[in-house]
């Protein structure tokens, strides 16, 4: 399949990395020659320096016979015009655009929007994706990373193992014997910075970051087994009242369980806008690093602080200051993945990477026909894929033990009808089942081939 990716920043580069790794014909377009050169030097892609919205540039990029265009430049306007040109001039059938401006999003999602006027098949809003990720983090305070699968009936959680974890130094195969009724599986472990898929004989150690998968009804027991407690979040302080902070505060206001939130915003006009848009949430104008202002926001009595300004270092420092003032849970928005190793030493409990959430969202929309969900772990090191098993798949009708999965691949769960099954060697995979699979990035293409989902990309 031939794909044009407009924008060679981190998001565009990661999407190009995924698609080129799956042997697609990928062309990257950016007006920054250095970014184009980085893409062509590090990936198996073609590159073109120029403005993505210009018809002649798209023509030289191969738009006349392209199957899909992904507009992920830094400009909403360029992304929209690029999709319009791709539709009107080149009749490209699949068009995806990343849009940030709330004004555009309100218009596009309103009843007044007509696809004929702005032909974008899929709109990706980083702010909405990040706000949803933030709400998921708040809903699972024991986890530093989390994502839902099977229409919200199962959950992936990243858990950092402490000294009081009951299963430390226990081989994973013994977990099934010790907790035979618990449908939980350890899909991945990060140890000393390296992510890997564990084997049955591997043990978990203090300091490991374990990615566990379990149905939601088994989550409380799973947290207990891994030495975590489930706490209810009733008081939240949000540092940053921009689009993300505002979206989170609005969502908290709409929840039936009463959650008291306060927003701190340094920019007066943004603070006033947030105050006008919110009904029950108190908005404070000032610096989220100011200890006295944090005290006024009741940080010592808060259950969690969520730092979501547009500056990584401010988010990290605000989280550290909040923890120092007595807040037990701190979540930071981090754009730069090189800062993530600093979070644990600083005592920051969880983070949200906007690029990773945006990449996962785009992959969810461009993956082949029966893939229902994709979640990217870390710096695109691995993926957790939810897919329906086709009758033409080579794994249909086979027991899990008989399937020749790559070494870095694990099955997390199998959903048959409404019932979620823990994967065992004798469990047979049938057509129509929905399966969740963990795969290291290098193994994703082979997993998709096993699922035979590449037959129908749309």
URURFEN-V615838 format. One line per field, one symbol per residue. ss: DSSP state (a for helix, b for strand, c for the rest). psi: psi as a letter, one per 30 degrees, with the letter a starting at -180 (. if undefined). burial: 1 if it has 24 or more other ideal C-beta (glycine too) atoms within 12 Angstrom, else 0. Layout:
ss=???
psi=???
burial=???
//
This chain:
ss=cbbbbbcccaaaaaaaaaaaacccbbbbbbccaaaaaaaaaacccbbbbcccccaaaaaaccaaaccbbbbccccaaaaaaaaaaaaacccccbbbbbcccaaaaaaaaccccccccccccbbbcaaaaaaaaaaaaaacccccbbbbbccccbbbbbbbccccccccccbaaaaaaacccccbbbbbbbbccbbbccccccbcccccbbbbbbbaaaaaaaaaacccccccccbbbbbcccaaaaaaaaaaaacccccbbbbbbccaaaaaaaaaaccccbbbbcccccaaaaaaccaaaccbbbbccccaaaaaaaaaaaaacccccbbbbcccaaacaaaaaacccbbbcaaaaaaaaaaaaaccccbbbbbbbccccbbbbbbbcccccccccbbaaaccccccbbbbbbbbccbbbccccccbbccccbbbbbbbaaaaaaaaaaaccccccc
psi=kkkkjjjgaeeeeeeeeeeefggljkkkkkfjeeeeeeefeflillkkklkffkeeeeeffgffgkfkkjjhlfkeeeeeeeeeeeeeefhkfkkkkkkekeeeeeeeflffkkefeiikekkkjeeeeeeeeeeeeefiffkfkkkklhhgflkkkjkkklfgkfgkgkkeffeeeeiffkikkjelkkkhfkkljllefklklkfljkjkklleffeeeeeeegglkjkkjfkkkjjjgaeeeeeeeeeeefkekjkjkkkkkekeeeeeeeeefkefkkkkkakffjeeeeeefhefflflkjjhlgjeeeeeeeeeeeefggkfkkkkkjejfffeffeeffgkellkjeeeeeeeeeeeffllegkfkkkkkbihflkjkkkkklffkffkgkleffkiklegkkkelkjjbgkkkkklefkkklkflkkkkkkleffeeeeeeefhffejf.
burial=11111111111111111111110101111111001100110010111111111000110011100111111111110111111111100101011111111101100100000000011111111111111111111111111111111100111111111000101101010010001001111111110000111100011100011111111101100110110100001011111111111111111110000011111111000110011011001111111110001100111001111111111101111111111010111111111010110011011111111111111111111111011111111111111111111100101101010010100111111110000111100010110011111111101111111111110000
//
